[in-house]
Amino acid sequence: MVSFVIRMTFAPEDRVEVDEILRNLAEASRQETGCISYIPHRMEGDPDTVLIYEQYRDQAAEEAHRQSAHFKKYAVGGLYQKMRERSREDLVALL
């Protein structure tokens, strides 16, 4: 299983648009065969920071996600155009 979090920051004036993009991206991503979990969050106390918790069956499923039309439309064409910063933290499941 592949698990990670993506952390992105955005300008306050982009919150409504970013929320809409995230809703669309999450809905489409959750339909992917290899997607186990895709949950966007706003950080409590820091509403301009978004954290997305993602889990995929394997590396191939994660790659399929990045190659999907909805990822290219909503992430590359939407979120990436508005984000100020982005980081990824890879996780290792204990069980």
TAVENNOR-V177931 format. One line per field, one symbol per residue. psi: psi as a letter, one per 30 degrees, with the letter a starting at -180 (. if undefined). A space follows every 10 residues. Layout:
# TAVENNOR-V177931
psi: ???
This chain:
# TAVENNOR-V177931
psi: kkklkkkkkl kefgeeeeee eeeeeeeeef fkegkekjjk lkkkfifgkk kkkkkleaee eeeeefflee eeeedefdef ffkelklkjk ljkf.
